[in-house]
Amino acid sequence: MAALNRLSQRIIENFQETTRDLSLLTGNGPSTTPYDLSDDRLKEISTLLDSRIERERLEGMKRIIAGISKGRDMEGFFAQVVKNVVSPSIEIRKLVYIYLLRFASTNSDLLLLSINTFQKDLSDPSPLIRSMSLRVLTSIRVPVIQGIVMLGLKKLVTDRNPWVRKTVAGGLAKVYEMDSSSLPQLIPLLQTLLSSPSPLTLGATLTAFTEICPDRLDLLHPYYRHIIKLLVDADEWGQSVALSVLTRYARVMLEQPPNSDGESEDEFSGIDEDLAMFLHFIKPLFQSRNPAVVLATANAYYHLAPSSHTIIGQDLLVKPLLRLAGSSSDRRVGKEAVGALTWEVLASMAEQRPWLFKKHHESFLLHSADSTFIQESKLRALIALVDKENAQVSLREFKHYIRFPETSTAEEAVRALGYIVRSQPEVAASGLRSLMKLLKSQRDTLVAQAVIVLKSVILSTSLGSALPSPQKLVAKLARQLDGITNPKARASVYWLVGQFAAAEPSTESEKKGLGWEGVELWVPDILRKGIKGFTDEASQSKLQIITLASKLLVLSPSSSQLNLMSTYLFSLARYDSDYDVRDRARFLHALLRGVRDDKVPTTNGREQDTASDEDEEDRGGVVLRREQVKVVLLGKREIGSSVETRIASDYQVGSMSRITGKKLNGYEDLPEWTDDPTDSSLRDSEFEDPQPPTQLPAPISNYPIPPSGASNVAVSRQGVSPAASSPAGSYPRNMTLSLNPNNVTATAAKGKFQDLDAFLNSESESDEEKDSESDDAPQPPRAVTAPPRSAIVPEYDEDTSEEESEEEQSDDDSESEDDERAALYR
């Protein structure tokens, strides 16, 4: 009856909570609710916390936690909350610990008053209380209690519950951050955690390893194979950390795999067995639902796997990454960001190893629905994948992408056109015509980018015979100068005119006395336009106009008209508002002292002194001859496009530092392959051998086996495990099911699973039960019948307290307990 009364009370409380929430949604409830955080309601919290009634204190803690979740500053109740840490109610203590974890780092002095309570809770039967008390202890930033914290870590490092051991792993990093000199004491604890058989502790342990001693990879020798076997069953973020650590371990401790196909009978011939084991065991992680795990697995294969192998080759990473990148079409929050980052990783890999993605060229084609970031990443990959086979398709695609409304994408497509013109002679003529047509585009940004790309094409030394000479290309480009408005593009045109202004000696007779000696006929008009609009030009264009005049003076120093124009130009530049222009003019004027004539005739037949007032004084120094100045100003220049001259990032492929372009906190360079790999025997240990499964007890002849139609059926299942991987401790391994027509009872051999504590204790009690089973007399096996779902997936009652469980054990006999379980699981 007591059990039924408690069950009915819980049902009533749950019903009240549900109806209250419904009234809030419909707006029919009162204006003030227990979680109303108005100023008036906050004043009631202090009264509730100081109450002697347990229910009121619990209500006060609920309001505080609700306020924290809504961003309210609840630190003012710290002193009153700390007093409730000794409350006999486990529900209150859970909320108190949640509060203390939030404000422990800023109120360490007040927490010291309850240090004894925290130490006592380290031995609490509830694993949740044990773990939370340890978290609070490690959060107190007071060096005086570090000895107490170390004792707590040593006590719980071998705790029977994996959740508590996971908390110990997180505490190691906090202790090391507080006192780095405690490293010798922390390493044995870390080694104990590395040998843990539960995959739940793997991620937290390796995270602590990376924060405490990331360079001590030798500590992982005896646990290497043990970690690999636990990796598939670990939590997803723990898998990501483990993959990163093991990748670094393999580069430092294992032998680099050969790049040959390996045609011997042994498919793994020449490959380190531990490396092959690692790559083979992590292959299922390509199907993980967590994008971080997929990317980490791809990075491991990219940096460790042999280039060509049928089982563990690098090509295995391509399809999973492309599938993950395809999530960019999903507009849900987070999916597009995952796809964008994946495309960036694919672009980085394609730039370094294009042979991996040659067969998947079409997967990188742009879509108008893609974001700008994704389009730019795809274009980078397409540029890296251009070869003789797909040159025609790539050229057609790049022409289409120029029409995209996104400016950055269109500019990148123009740069891609320039790259394909220089690298693929078969389609160079068609690509060059497209670039020249862009000079008449209505989009100024495309015109400017086309000029810059044409500049790199003209300066390229690999132009085929099908393309016109650089002088003709520059002449065509100079004719479009009036239609070019972008300052950078106009500066490029002026610079190109100066570089290719020299006329061939054989063509001097064709000029028939026109123009300037040694200069093409069309060049003087370009200089005239530049001087005429000099004051209206941008600074970078002015610099190139002055440079153009200096180059022409070196080519034709005897031209009086050129001397007059250059003198006028230097006068304008001398008083320009931009100091860069003034400095450039002063520098070039001094450089040309040995080239220009001191006296040049004017239009009225008189001679004019071209030397400025600054040259009247003998400045001394070295005066360069014309040939020397010509080398300075007209030296060979080879400037590639931004695609070719883009400096490869020094950061690791797939890292966030490479994506952002700057080193982020926590980034570590991946070490190179070692030349002296360690011996494989170092990785032999007792942890790599799995424990044999528990055998069923042998049948005893004294007990007859009842027929299948008997009224009482007992089923004993040992070693139950789900088909899919699941964290250890989350599934009952020993299950006993009794079916009776009058009384249906389903019990878990590891606990009643009526509250969270029983659930957490489920795995930890398995060892004790195995010991007790070995001492008890074996029971005869019964006919096997599939258990109902309620027996395999037990229900959890969050409101069952530890005190009630103790009362049940002391007051109720075994029959009443069976009745209660039957009521719960029915």
Disulfide bonds with the S-S distance in Angstrom:
none
